[in-house]
Structures are given as C-alpha cells and as structure tokens.
Amino acid sequence: MTAEQKAATAATSSTAAKSTPEQGTEWIICRVCGYIEDAKYRDQPCPTCGFPPTVWMDYKPRRINPKREKLLDLHLHPIAVHFPITATAASFLVPVIALLIPSIANVLFPAITLVVMILPLLVIIGGISGYIGSKLRYKKGTSKIPKAKIYLTVIYFILSCAQAYIAIANGVNADNAWIMIILGIVASIFAAKLGKMGSYLFAGRFGPYTAG
C-alpha cells in the first residue's frame, strides 16, 4: 500500500470535523489531496478526489497582506503559461498533421504560421507573470529555483523567436515543416521542464499533499 493510499485510508476512517461555533473556522482542507474548501461544505465529499466528508479537517491559512492575497488569488502565472505551452505544442503537432494529410495542409500551415508569429510574445507574458508570481509568493525572484526557471525561460524564448522568424520570413510550409517540428519538440521539452519545476513550488516535490 502506497503512502497516499495509507493516508486516504486513515483519513476516511476518522470522524469528519463538525461545524461548531467554538471552532469558528472558515476553511477546511482534504487530508488526502490537499484541496481547500469553504467550511460550509464540510458535510460533502471532496470535489477533487471524491473521498467522503471524513477526509476534511479544519484549515487556518496564514495571515498575509490583503492586497498581496488578492493578487495571489488571481493566479496570473498558472493561467498565462497555458497559452505559450499550447502554442508550442501546436507548433510541432499541426505541421505533422499537415504532412500526414496533405489535403488539409493549405488550411493548417497558414493557421500555425499565425500562431507561431505571436509565440515569443506569449512566452514573454508567461515569463513576466512567473517572475511577478515568484516575488509575490516568496518575496524573492532570484533564489535558486526561480533563477533556474529564468534561465530556462530565456532558452525557451530564443527557440520561440527562431520559430517566429521562420514563420514571418517564409511562412510554415512543407519545405520547412521539419525544422519547425524539431524546434517545437525541443521548445516543448523546455516548457515541460519549466512546468515541472513550477509544480514543485506549488505542491512540493512529493505531492499530492497528505495529512493525518
């Protein structure tokens, strides 16, 4: 039995936290997956992992500046990075499909050309939002892991610029499709590495969160 399964068994076999005036808690946390919910839902199963109400325990978030809390609650970086990651994946998947199905290549190549043209801008937005998020969450954007992410983002940006240059100069077509595919795959590897490092910052190296 894995550690996660043991935690789930222990959590589901215990008694759910009851809502009492003495507790006065506003939040509860799932002891299996770490999902945080409004305390009024303590009598319902966890909406994330599906375990019964017995997994809930009271949760008191640490106090932070209200303005900083509002900015963190926007989750700008996790939202912003979806766009460059999706565009990068499309930059090699769409040309592959176009080469495999030539009958629709005249539609796919112009479409991916437009996407790749704005890819560097999307990477910049993702990088800036990540730096701001690091400053807000950890009050420092140049410690070991954030600094490593900055270096990887620079490489990712250079790769996206190379792709954009090809798209602007000649457009993506059958002649340069394989160059675009290779650059897209390499860029996706860097994007995946950045995402994995970011997940450690949010959930810890050995997530998901378990308690109890």
GUTIRO-387115 format. One record per residue: x, y, z of N, C-alpha, C, O in turn; residue in one letter; residue number from 1. Coordinates in steps of 0.1 Angstrom, whole numbers. Each point is the difference from the previous one (the first is absolute). Example, Ala and Ser with C-alpha at 12.3 -4.5 7.8 and 13.67 -1.06 7.14 Angstrom:
<sites>
SITE:n_u:n_v:n_w:ca_u:ca_v:ca_w:c_u:c_v:c_w:o_u:o_v:o_w:code:pos
SITE:132:-57:78:-9:12:0:9:12:0:10:0:7:A:1 .
SITE:-14:11:-14:9:11:0:-8:11:8:5:11:1:S:2 .
</sites>
This chain:
<sites>
SITE:n_u:n_v:n_w:ca_u:ca_v:ca_w:c_u:c_v:c_w:o_u:o_v:o_w:code:pos
SITE:9:-12:0:-9:12:0:9:12:0:9:2:8:M:1 .
SITE:-12:8:-17:8:12:-1:-3:9:11:-10:-1:8:T:2 .
SITE:19:11:-6:-2:10:11:-13:8:-2:-7:3:9:A:3 .
SITE:4:0:-22:-13:7:-3:-12:-9:4:-10:6:5:E:4 .
SITE:11:-19:-8:-12:-8:3:-1:-2:15:-12:0:5:Q:5 .
SITE:23:-1:2:-1:0:15:-6:12:6:-8:0:9:K:6 .
SITE:12:12:-15:-6:13:5:-14:0:-3:-8:5:8:A:7 .
SITE:4:-10:-20:-15:0:-3:-8:-9:9:-11:4:4:A:8 .
SITE:17:-16:-1:-7:-9:9:-2:6:14:-10:-1:6:T:9 .
SITE:21:7:-1:0:7:13:-10:11:0:-7:2:10:A:10 .
SITE:7:6:-21:-9:12:0:-14:-4:-1:-9:6:7:A:11 .
SITE:5:-16:-14:-14:-4:-2:-5:-8:12:-12:-1:1:T:12 .
SITE:21:-5:7:-5:-7:11:-2:8:13:-5:-4:10:S:13 .
SITE:10:17:-11:-2:9:11:-13:8:-1:-7:-1:-10:S:14 .
SITE:4:8:21:-12:8:0:1:13:-6:10:7:2:T:15 .
SITE:-20:-3:-10:1:13:-7:-1:11:10:-7:-1:11:A:16 .
SITE:14:12:-13:-1:12:9:-14:6:0:-5:3:-11:A:17 .
SITE:-1:-2:22:-13:6:1:0:15:1:9:5:6:K:18 .
SITE:-19:1:-12:-1:14:0:-5:5:14:-12:-3:3:S:19 .
SITE:20:9:5:-5:5:13:4:15:1:10:4:-6:T:20 .
SITE:-17:3:15:2:14:2:14:2:6:7:10:-3:P:21 .
SITE:-2:-20:11:13:2:7:11:0:-10:10:7:1:E:22 .
SITE:-11:-15:-12:11:-1:-10:1:13:-7:11:5:-1:Q:23 .
SITE:-22:0:-4:1:13:-7:9:0:-13:4:10:-4:G:24 .
SITE:-1:-22:-1:8:-1:-12:-8:3:-13:-11:-3:-1:T:25 .
SITE:18:9:-8:-6:4:-13:3:-10:-11:-6:-1:-10:E:26 .
SITE:17:-6:12:5:-9:-11:3:-14:6:2:-2:11:W:27 .
SITE:-3:-8:-20:3:-13:3:10:-5:-11:0:5:-12:I:28 .
SITE:8:-16:15:9:-5:-10:-1:-15:0:-2:-7:10:I:29 .
SITE:3:1:-22:-1:-14:-2:13:-6:4:11:4:-5:C:30 .
SITE:-12:-15:14:13:-6:4:6:-10:-10:11:-5:2:R:31 .
SITE:-19:3:-12:5:-9:-11:7:7:-11:12:-3:-4:V:32 .
SITE:-18:14:-1:5:6:-12:4:15:3:7:6:-9:C:33 .
SITE:-10:-1:20:4:14:4:-9:11:-6:3:12:1:G:34 .
SITE:-15:-16:-6:-9:10:-6:-6:8:12:-4:-5:10:Y:35 .
SITE:4:19:-12:-5:9:10:-14:4:-4:-2:5:-11:I:36 .
SITE:-8:-5:20:-14:3:-3:-6:8:11:5:1:11:E:37 .
SITE:-16:6:-14:-7:8:10:-6:-10:10:-5:-11:-3:D:38 .
SITE:6:15:16:-5:-9:11:-14:-4:-1:-4:-10:6:A:39 .
SITE:-4:18:-13:-15:-4:-1:-2:-13:-8:-11:-5:0:K:40 .
SITE:21:0:-7:-1:-12:-8:6:-12:7:3:-10:-6:Y:41 .
SITE:0:11:19:6:-11:8:-8:-13:0:5:-10:3:R:42 .
SITE:-18:11:-6:-8:-12:0:-1:-6:-13:-8:-10:-2:D:43 .
SITE:16:15:-8:-1:-6:-13:14:-7:-4:10:4:6:Q:44 .
SITE:-10:-13:-15:12:-6:-4:10:10:-6:-4:10:-5:P:45 .
SITE:17:-13:5:9:9:-6:-2:0:-15:-1:-10:-7:C:46 .
SITE:-1:22:1:-3:1:-15:11:-3:-9:-2:-2:-12:P:47 .
SITE:14:1:18:12:-3:-8:3:-15:-1:2:-6:-11:T:48 .
SITE:0:0:23:4:-15:0:-12:-9:2:1:-12:-2:C:49 .
SITE:-13:18:7:-12:-8:1:-2:-8:13:-9:-7:1:G:50 .
SITE:19:8:8:-1:-7:13:-11:6:8:-4:12:-1:F:51 .
SITE:-2:-20:11:-11:5:8:3:12:9:12:3:2:P:52 .
SITE:-22:3:5:3:11:8:9:-2:12:5:10:5:P:53 .
SITE:-2:-23:-2:9:-2:11:14:4:-3:9:1:9:T:54 .
SITE:-6:3:-21:14:4:-4:3:14:4:11:5:1:V:55 .
SITE:-22:3:2:2:14:3:6:3:14:-3:-8:9:W:56 .
SITE:12:17:-9:5:5:13:0:16:0:1:5:-11:M:57 .
SITE:-2:1:22:0:14:1:14:6:-6:10:-6:2:D:58 .
SITE:-11:17:-8:12:6:-6:0:15:2:-10:7:-2:Y:59 .
SITE:21:-2:7:1:14:3:12:6:-8:11:-3:3:K:60 .
SITE:-14:10:-14:11:5:-8:8:11:7:-6:7:9:P:61 .
SITE:19:-6:-12:8:10:7:-4:14:-4:-5:2:-12:R:62 .
SITE:6:7:20:-4:14:-3:10:6:-9:12:0:2:R:63 .
SITE:-17:7:-12:8:7:-9:-7:13:-3:-12:2:2:I:64 .
SITE:20:8:-8:-6:13:-4:-11:-2:-9:1:-7:-10:N:65 .
SITE:-13:13:13:-12:-1:-8:3:3:-15:-6:-7:-9:P:66 .
SITE:13:17:6:3:3:-14:8:-11:-7:-2:-4:-11:K:67 .
SITE:12:-1:18:8:-11:-5:-8:-13:-2:2:-7:-10:R:68 .
SITE:-11:5:20:-9:-12:-2:-9:1:-12:-2:-10:-7:E:69 .
SITE:-3:22:4:-9:2:-12:8:-3:-12:-5:-6:-10:K:70 .
SITE:18:11:9:8:-2:-12:3:-15:-1:0:-5:-12:L:71 .
SITE:3:-2:23:3:-14:-1:-12:-8:-5:1:-10:-7:L:72 .
SITE:-13:15:12:-12:-8:-3:-4:2:-15:-8:-8:-5:D:73 .
SITE:14:17:-2:-2:1:-15:6:-12:-7:-4:-3:-11:L:74 .
SITE:15:-3:16:7:-11:-6:4:4:-14:-2:-8:-10:H:75 .
SITE:8:19:8:3:5:-13:10:-9:-8:-2:-3:-12:L:76 .
SITE:12:-2:19:10:-8:-7:-5:-14:-5:2:-3:-11:H:77 .
SITE:-9:-4:20:-6:-13:-5:-9:2:-12:-1:-9:-8:P:78 .
SITE:-6:20:8:-9:2:-11:8:4:-13:-2:-4:-11:I:79 .
SITE:11:14:13:8:5:-11:8:-10:-7:2:0:-12:A:80 .
SITE:4:-10:19:9:-10:-6:-7:-10:-9:6:-7:-8:V:81 .
SITE:-19:6:9:-8:-9:-8:1:4:-15:1:-9:-9:H:82 .
SITE:0:22:6:0:5:-14:13:-4:-7:-1:-6:-11:F:83 .
SITE:13:9:16:12:-3:-7:2:-16:-1:5:-5:-10:P:84 .
SITE:-9:-2:21:2:-14:-1:-9:-6:-11:5:-9:-7:I:85 .
SITE:-17:13:6:-9:-5:-10:5:4:-14:-1:-9:-9:T:86 .
SITE:5:21:8:5:4:-13:13:-7:-4:2:-4:-12:A:87 .
SITE:7:1:21:12:-8:-2:-3:-14:-5:6:-5:-9:T:88 .
SITE:-16:-1:16:-4:-14:-3:-6:0:-14:3:-9:-8:A:89 .
SITE:-11:19:5:-6:1:-14:11:2:-10:-2:-4:-12:A:90 .
SITE:13:11:15:10:3:-10:7:-12:-6:6:1:-10:S:91 .
SITE:-7:-13:17:6:-12:-6:-11:-10:-3:1:-8:-10:F:92 .
SITE:-13:8:17:-10:-9:-3:-8:3:-13:-3:-8:-8:L:93 .
SITE:0:21:6:-7:4:-12:8:-2:-13:-6:-6:-9:V:94 .
SITE:19:9:9:7:-3:-13:1:-15:-2:0:-5:-12:P:95 .
SITE:1:-3:22:0:-15:-1:-13:-4:-7:0:-8:-9:V:96 .
SITE:-12:13:14:-13:-4:-6:0:5:-14:-6:-7:-9:I:97 .
SITE:11:19:6:-1:5:-13:8:-8:-10:-3:-2:-12:A:98 .
SITE:15:-4:17:8:-8:-9:-7:-14:-2:1:-6:-11:L:99 .
SITE:-8:1:21:-6:-13:-1:-13:1:-8:-4:-10:-7:L:100 .
SITE:-3:22:7:-12:1:-7:1:13:-9:-5:10:3:I:101 .
SITE:12:-12:-15:2:11:-9:-12:8:-4:0:12:-4:P:102 .
SITE:-12:-19:4:-12:6:-5:-5:12:8:-7:9:-4:S:103 .
SITE:12:-9:17:-4:12:9:12:8:3:-1:9:9:I:104 .
SITE:12:-11:-15:12:8:3:-1:14:-3:5:9:6:A:105 .
SITE:-13:-6:-17:-2:14:-4:-8:8:11:0:13:0:N:106 .
SITE:-6:-20:9:-7:7:11:9:0:13:0:10:7:V:107 .
SITE:6:-21:-5:8:-1:13:13:8:0:3:6:10:L:108 .
SITE:4:-6:-22:12:8:0:-2:15:3:8:6:8:F:109 .
SITE:-17:1:-15:-2:14:3:-5:2:14:4:10:7:P:110 .
SITE:-12:-19:-1:-5:1:14:12:0:10:1:8:8:A:111 .
SITE:8:-18:-10:11:-1:10:10:11:-3:7:4:10:I:112 .
SITE:-6:1:-22:9:12:-2:-4:11:8:8:7:6:T:113 .
SITE:-21:-4:-5:-5:11:8:2:-2:15:4:9:7:L:114 .
SITE:-6:-21:-3:3:-3:15:14:1:3:3:6:11:V:115 .
SITE:6:-11:-19:15:1:3:5:14:-1:9:4:8:V:116 .
SITE:-15:5:-16:4:14:0:-1:7:13:8:8:4:M:117 .
SITE:-19:-12:4:-2:7:13:6:-8:12:-2:4:11:I:118 .
SITE:8:-16:-14:5:-8:10:10:7:10:-1:-2:12:L:119 .
SITE:11:9:-18:9:7:9:-7:9:10:4:1:12:P:120 .
SITE:-14:6:-16:-8:9:8:-7:-8:12:0:5:11:L:121 .
SITE:-5:-16:-15:-6:-9:10:10:-5:11:-3:-1:11:L:122 .
SITE:15:-2:-16:10:-5:9:4:12:9:2:-3:12:V:123 .
SITE:-1:15:-17:4:11:8:-11:2:11:4:3:12:I:124 .
SITE:-16:-3:-16:-11:2:10:1:-11:11:-2:3:12:I:125 .
SITE:4:-16:-16:1:-10:10:12:2:9:-1:-2:12:G:126 .
SITE:12:6:-18:12:2:8:-1:12:10:3:-2:12:G:127 .
SITE:-9:13:-16:-2:11:9:-10:-3:11:2:4:11:I:128 .
SITE:-13:-11:-15:-10:-4:10:7:-9:11:-4:0:11:S:129 .
SITE:13:-9:-16:7:-9:9:9:7:10:0:-3:12:G:130 .
SITE:7:13:-17:9:8:8:-8:8:11:3:1:11:Y:131 .
SITE:-14:5:-16:-9:8:9:-6:-10:11:0:4:12:I:132 .
SITE:-4:-15:-17:-6:-10:10:10:-5:10:-3:-2:12:G:133 .
SITE:16:0:-16:10:-4:9:3:11:10:2:-3:12:S:134 .
SITE:-2:16:-16:2:11:9:-11:1:10:2:3:12:K:135 .
SITE:-14:-5:-17:-12:1:9:0:-12:10:-3:2:12:L:136 .
SITE:5:-14:-17:-1:-12:9:12:-2:9:-2:-4:12:R:137 .
SITE:14:7:-17:12:-3:8:8:12:4:10:-1:7:Y:138 .
SITE:-15:13:-12:6:13:3:15:1:-6:7:9:4:K:139 .
SITE:-4:-18:-13:13:0:-6:-1:-8:-13:-5:-11:-1:K:140 .
SITE:10:18:-10:-1:-7:-13:14:-5:-5:0:-4:-12:G:141 .
SITE:10:5:20:13:-4:-5:7:-10:9:12:-2:-1:T:142 .
SITE:-20:-6:9:6:-11:7:3:-12:-10:-3:2:-12:S:143 .
SITE:7:-13:17:5:-11:-8:-10:-5:-11:3:1:-12:K:144 .
SITE:-15:-5:16:-9:-5:-9:-6:10:-9:0:-2:-13:I:145 .
SITE:-4:14:18:-5:10:-9:11:5:-11:-3:2:-11:P:146 .
SITE:15:-2:16:11:4:-9:2:-10:-11:2:3:-12:K:147 .
SITE:-3:-16:16:1:-11:-10:-11:1:-10:2:-2:-12:A:148 .
SITE:-14:5:16:-12:2:-9:2:12:-9:-4:-1:-12:K:149 .
SITE:11:11:17:2:12:-9:10:-4:-11:-3:3:-12:I:150 .
SITE:13:-11:15:10:-4:-11:-7:-9:-10:2:1:-12:Y:151 .
SITE:-11:-11:17:-7:-8:-9:-10:7:-9:-2:-3:-12:L:152 .
SITE:-4:14:18:-9:8:-7:7:8:-12:-6:1:-10:T:153 .
SITE:18:3:13:8:7:-10:2:-9:-12:-1:4:-12:V:154 .
SITE:5:-16:15:2:-10:-11:-13:-3:-8:0:0:-12:I:155 .
SITE:-10:-1:20:-14:-3:-6:-3:12:-9:-6:-2:-11:Y:156 .
SITE:9:14:15:-3:12:-7:8:0:-13:-6:4:-11:F:157 .
SITE:18:-7:12:9:0:-12:-5:-10:-11:-1:3:-12:I:158 .
SITE:-3:-15:17:-6:-10:-9:-13:5:-7:-2:-2:-12:L:159 .
SITE:-6:9:20:-13:5:-5:3:11:-11:-7:2:-9:S:160 .
SITE:18:6:12:4:10:-10:4:-6:-13:-3:5:-11:C:161 .
SITE:11:-16:12:4:-7:-12:-12:-5:-8:0:1:-12:A:162 .
SITE:-10:-6:19:-12:-5:-7:-7:12:-6:-5:-1:-12:Q:163 .
SITE:4:12:19:-7:12:-5:7:5:-12:-7:5:-9:A:164 .
SITE:20:-5:9:8:5:-11:-4:-8:-13:-2:6:-11:Y:165 .
SITE:2:-19:12:-3:-8:-11:-14:3:-5:-3:1:-12:I:166 .
SITE:-7:0:21:-14:3:-3:-1:13:-7:-7:1:-10:A:167 .
SITE:14:10:14:-1:13:-5:7:1:-14:-5:6:-9:I:168 .
SITE:17:-13:8:8:1:-12:-6:-8:-11:-1:5:-12:A:169 .
SITE:-3:-17:14:-5:-8:-11:-14:-7:2:-5:-6:-9:N:170 .
SITE:0:8:22:-12:-8:3:3:-14:2:10:-5:-5:G:171 .
SITE:-18:-2:13:2:-14:2:-6:-8:-12:-11:2:-4:V:172 .
SITE:20:-10:-2:-5:-8:-12:7:-13:0:8:-4:9:N:173 .
SITE:-11:-4:-19:6:-13:-1:15:0:-1:6:-10:4:A:174 .
SITE:0:20:-9:15:1:-1:7:1:13:11:-5:2:D:175 .
SITE:-17:13:7:6:3:13:-7:-7:12:3:3:11:N:176 .
SITE:-13:-11:-14:-8:-6:10:8:-8:10:-2:1:12:A:177 .
SITE:12:-9:-17:8:-8:10:9:9:9:2:-4:11:W:178 .
SITE:3:15:-16:7:9:9:-9:5:11:4:1:11:I:179 .
SITE:-16:3:-15:-10:5:10:-3:-11:10:-2:2:12:M:180 .
SITE:0:-14:-17:-3:-12:9:11:-2:10:-3:-2:12:I:181 .
SITE:15:2:-17:12:-3:9:1:12:11:1:-3:12:I:182 .
SITE:-2:15:-17:0:11:10:-11:0:10:1:3:11:L:183 .
SITE:-13:-7:-16:-12:-1:8:2:-11:11:-4:2:11:G:184 .
SITE:9:-13:-15:3:-11:10:10:4:10:-3:-2:12:I:185 .
SITE:14:8:-16:10:5:10:-6:10:9:2:0:12:V:186 .
SITE:-9:10:-17:-7:10:8:-10:-6:10:-1:5:11:A:187 .
SITE:-6:-15:-16:-10:-7:9:7:-7:12:-5:0:11:S:188 .
SITE:17:-5:-14:8:-6:11:3:10:11:-1:-2:12:I:189 .
SITE:6:14:-17:3:11:10:-13:4:7:1:3:12:F:190 .
SITE:-12:-2:-19:-12:4:6:-5:-10:11:-5:4:10:A:191 .
SITE:7:-17:-14:-4:-10:10:9:1:13:-5:-2:11:A:192 .
SITE:18:4:-13:9:1:11:-4:12:9:0:-1:12:K:193 .
SITE:-3:12:-19:-5:12:8:-12:-3:8:-2:4:11:L:194 .
SITE:-8:-11:-18:-12:-4:7:2:-9:12:-6:2:10:G:195 .
SITE:15:-12:-12:3:-9:11:7:7:12:-4:-2:12:K:196 .
SITE:13:11:-15:6:8:11:-10:9:7:0:2:12:M:197 .
SITE:-9:4:-20:-11:8:6:-9:-8:9:-5:5:10:G:198 .
SITE:2:-18:-14:-9:-8:8:7:-3:14:-7:-1:10:S:199 .
SITE:20:0:-10:7:-2:13:-2:12:9:-2:-1:12:Y:200 .
SITE:2:13:-18:-2:13:8:-14:0:6:-2:6:11:L:201 .
SITE:-8:-11:-18:-13:1:5:-4:-12:9:-6:2:11:F:202 .
SITE:10:-14:-14:-5:-12:7:11:-7:8:-3:-10:7:A:203 .
SITE:16:14:-9:10:-8:7:5:-11:-9:-7:-4:-9:G:204 .
SITE:19:-1:11:6:-10:-8:-7:-13:0:-1:-7:-11:R:205 .
SITE:-5:3:22:-7:-13:1:-15:1:1:-6:-9:6:F:206 .
SITE:0:19:-12:-15:2:0:-6:-13:-5:7:-8:-7:G:207 .
SITE:-20:6:9:-9:10:6:1:1:15:6:-9:6:P:208 .
SITE:-11:19:-1:0:3:14:-8:-11:8:-11:-4:-5:Y:209 .
SITE:16:-1:16:-7:-9:8:2:4:15:11:5:3:T:210 .
SITE:-21:-7:5:1:3:14:-8:-10:8:-9:-6:-6:A:211 .
SITE:12:4:19:-7:-9:8:5:-14:-2:-6:-9:7:G:212 .
</sites>
